[in-house]
Amino acid sequence: MDADEILVFDTGPLSHFSMNNWLGPLKAVVGERRAVIPDVVVEELRVGAARDGRIAAVLDAAWIEHRELGTPEEIEAFGRFSELLVKKERNRGEAGVLALASTMGGVAVIDDRAARKAAESLKVKFCPTLALLCESIRQGLLTPALVGALADDLLSTEYHLPFSSGGFVAWATENGLVS
């Protein structure tokens, strides 16, 4: 990923990073790239902040750009992704993230399996949160021990990861994501 890249974040990673006081390392991972969230993610974060005040830090973070889905292309893309993903009120954030990433030429930071499948089928670049963190280890921004502690904290707030507490380094090594 390069400095001109736009990272479009979903609600889940931002909420859990915020609840665990890990927004600082996430900002370091973003680096010179733009971090953007669509208005539907802003709405979901506001709902989350009403339940857990720690989430409000995401909404106040100056390095995260809020972007309304307003152009005809963005609205059309949101409709396309909504048809694939939205069930009642679920997955609106993922649809917004994919719509914005596709129209801005950005990378969707998403973890939801259905959203990743939709991104693949419609050729939208995406990066799961763990892949972003592993990339930061390979670049020397974060250490495996730090990301392991971060992952354990995410697990403590019921974030779904493919390993249990204490298992990040083994998982990342087994999958060739860190050396």
PyMOL commands that set and color helices and strands:
alter all, ss='L'
color gray80, all
select helices_A, chain A and resi 11-19+23-30+39-51+53-60+72-85+92-104+113-121+129-138+144-156+168-174
alter helices_A, ss='H'
color red, helices_A
select strands_A, chain A and resi 6-9+34-38+64-67+107-109
alter strands_A, ss='S'
color yellow, strands_A
deselect
rebuild
show_as cartoon
